[in-house]
Amino acid sequence: MSRGGHDEVDWRGRASSFFRQLKADDGDALVVGIMTDRRGVPSRKALYVVAAEAPWDESPKVRTVSFEGAGKVTAFAANGPVPLRRTADGRHYAFDLKSNGAVLVVFEM
C-alpha cells in the first residue's frame, strides 16, 4: 500500500462517496475487503481491514489506520466496538490496529 492511501472506486474506476485515503500510518500493507448490503441498499457499505503480517512475526506492533469517511461511521472488532477518533485535520477517522488484527468499519449514508 502506498503511503498516500487508497480510494474506493467502482468497477468503472469512478470514485466512491463512502471512503477515501485509507492507509496505515507506517505504510504497512493492509488487506481490505469491501462489502455491500445484501438487500442492495446503496446507502450501506462496510470495510473489513486486516493487518497483513505473518502470524509468526516476533515483533508485534500497533499501527494507526486512517481514512476519510462519509455518513455515520462505526467500527467493530471481535471483542466489540472499536473507538474511532478524528484526526487533527477534522476530515479523517482513525483507529488502532494490532498485528494480525481485523476491524469491520461500517458506513451508513
Secondary structure, 3 states (H helix, E strand, C coil): CCCCCECCECCCCCECCCEEEEEECCCCCEEEEEEECCCCCCCEEEEEEEECCCCCCCCCCEEEEEEEECCEEEEEECCEECCCEECCCCCEEEEEEECCCEEEEEEEC
